[in-house]
Amino acid sequence: MVQDEPNGEVVAAGGAARERKLNFFQRIALFIRQVFAELRKVVTPTRQELLKFTAVVLAFVVVVMAFVYGLDLLFTWIVDVVFGVPA
C-alpha cells in the first residue's frame, strides 16, 4: 500500500495489488513518518525576509483598520442624518 522513497518520503505504491488494510498502530506510524517527511520540506525564512514579511503584514493591518474606521464614521453619520439626534 505504501513504500518509503529513498529520500524519506512515504508514497502510495503505484502498481501494487490491493493490500490488506493497515491496523491502528501502523496508521499512526505512517502518519508520523509523513509528518516528518513534510517537516523536512519546510524552509525557514532569513532574518531579512522575516522582517519584510512582518512589515507587510503590519502595513496591511493598518490599512484595513483605517478602512473599517472610515466605514464606521460613514455609517455613524448616515444614522445621525436619517434618525436625527433630538435636541
C-alpha positions, -999 to 999 in steps of 0.1 A, spaced: 0 0 0 28 24 8 65 24 2 93 45 16 112 65 -11 150 68 -8 146 105 1 125 96 31 90 104 16 62 80 21 41 75 -11 15 51 -23 28 22 -43 19 27 -79 14 -8 -94 9 -28 -63 -21 -50 -59 -47 -42 -33 -30 -50 1 -45 -55 34 -57 -25 54 -32 -11 79 -40 -16 116 -44 13 140 -7 14 151 6 11 116 -16 40 105 -2 61 134 33 52 124 26 61 88 11 94 98 42 103 119 65 93 90 45 115 67 46 144 92 84 142 94 87 140 56 67 172 53 87 189 81 119 182 61 104 203 32 100 234 54 122 263 46 130 288 73 130 325 61 161 346 66 160 374 92 157 400 64 127 381 48 111 377 82 113 415 89 100 423 54 70 399 58 63 413 92 63 449 79 40 439 50 15 423 74 15 452 98 10 477 70 -19 457 56 -35 455 91 -31 493 95 -48 499 60 -77 476 69 -81 493 103 -83 527 86 -108 514 61 -130 499 88 -127 531 108 -138 552 78 -168 529 73 -177 533 109 -176 571 107 -197 570 74 -224 548 89 -225 568 121 -230 600 101 -257 583 80 -276 570 111 -274 606 126 -288 621 94 -316 596 89 -328 593 125 -316 626 138 -305 635 173 -332 651 194 -321 684 208 
